Amino acid sequence: MKVPLPIRAAILVLALLSLFWLPWRISLLLVFAAGLVFPPTALALGILADLLYYPGHGFPWASAEGLAITLICAAVRHFVKTRIM
Amino acid sequence: MNRQYSRSHRFQNGYVPGRGSATGGIVVLIIVVLIVIRLIAPTVWHTMTTPLWRVGHVVSIRLGGVGESKMTLSSERDTYAAQVAALANQNAALTAKVTDLTKLLGTRTQPDPGIVAAVLARPPVAPYDVLIIDQGTSAGVTLGALVTGEGGTPIGTIGQTDASQSRVTLFSTRGIQSPGWVGASHIPVTFTGAGAGAFTVSVPKIAGVQVGDGAYLASGGAYPVGTVIKIEVDPSSPNVSLDVRPYANPFSLAWVTVSK
């Protein structure tokens, strides 16, 4: 599947802005999409979400989810890359 | 034909590293810079993030109106007009009662003036049950201070604060327990946060709590926070579980007051 560069860039920027603008469930989907474009983005966005909203107690779920999405996206990319080669 | 797949050909695929990764690298770099700014220069961070949240609030309000027909809006307006009239009457009655009580008790019942703060971010944008408000220690906000919504309904306490922003941990945060009372006879209970402004409460069946009874948080007085909307009965348990709908909806809070 060929995804044009402007769309990939738009996904990354939208994922970043969604932390400020969109409900967190939609942000989660966008972070996943951004992770497919470039996996470390998901972890970075997760840490950023915790810096923005972490209440100071409890488990930092956003960072953990970012890490999980990064690993999943890296695995997906590796699988797809292996299949098309 | 023996077709050769060159490296440049593979780079055209969306899932294969290429220019997308370079863009991703730039975005990650930007995020890392943001994280560093947040950690070493919180004031700069607040200057950067506050406009973004404000724009987001405006966008969500605009998007919220998309798709609503004129008939729906007209119907809602009529409903709200009726509610405003009813509340105005109730407010007049309560004001008269407060005046009487103030005559009896003096000004002891007058609450201290608080710090009014705008809500920059709220659920569902915030993934945790927190509010981000635009006042901090420079305005007199202190850690643990009580935060109230419209009408003086308590909604949470200050969980984190710095010079110009604070985070409010809502009483309704999942798992947080707060003491209070339910019903006209003030049956002591413990409210457990259920997320998104709601609470669950467990009380003995014999307490006789009914749907519509008031719920009050104990926070330097009995503050009404909501009403019982559902009673779940488990035949095998001596207790019933109450669902409390809050008066203050955290999804639509625009202003809050932080007590000094």
Interface residues (C-beta under 8 A of the other chain):
Chain A: M1 K2 V3 L5 R8 A9 L12 V13 L16 L17 L19 F20 W21 L22 P23 W24 R25 S27 A34 L36 V37 F38 P40 T41 A44 L45 I47 L48 A49 L51 L52 Y53 Y54 P55 G56 H57 G58 W61 A62 V76 R77 V80 K81 I84 M85
Chain B: Y5 R10 Q12 N13 G14 Y15 V16 R19 G20 S21 T23 G24 G25 V27 V28 I30 I31 V32 L34 I35 R38 L39 T49 L52 W53 V55 G56 V59 S60 A121 P124 V125 A126 P127 Y128 D129 V130 I132 G159 Q160 R167 T169 T173 G175
